[in-house]
Amino acid sequence: MTNITPIQREPLCSICGRPMVDAFKPFCSAHCSNVDLARWLGGVYAIPAASADDDEDGDPPFAPPDR
């Protein structure tokens, strides 16, 4: 039998794909870290939520009385 050792790959930056640098983990540079932060702050990574129209009980949405 032959011993096969798996190839260990270097972790890559999740933004640009270059090799990761420990100082900016999981990124390769401050630039890629800032790009990721801007995406979070801009809502690019937003988690989708159920809209107000997705009412489970079938009742119409609550509307405040007219004054």
HUJOKA-V72541 format. One record per backbone hydrogen bond with DSSP energy under -1.0 kcal/mol. CO is the residue of the C=O (numbers start at 0). NH is the residue of the N-H. E is the energy in kcal/mol with one decimal. If there is no record, write none. Layout:
co=CO nh=NH e=E
co=CO nh=NH e=E
//
This chain:
co=10 nh=19 e=-2.8
co=12 nh=16 e=-1.1
co=17 nh=12 e=-3.7
co=20 nh=23 e=-1.8
co=21 nh=24 e=-1.0
co=23 nh=26 e=-2.8
co=25 nh=13 e=-1.0
co=26 nh=20 e=-2.2
co=28 nh=32 e=-1.8
co=29 nh=33 e=-2.5
co=30 nh=34 e=-2.3
co=31 nh=35 e=-2.1
co=32 nh=36 e=-2.1
co=33 nh=37 e=-2.5
co=34 nh=38 e=-1.9
co=35 nh=39 e=-2.1
co=36 nh=40 e=-2.7
co=37 nh=41 e=-2.0
co=38 nh=43 e=-2.0
co=39 nh=42 e=-1.1
co=42 nh=45 e=-1.4
co=50 nh=53 e=-1.6
co=52 nh=54 e=-1.7
//
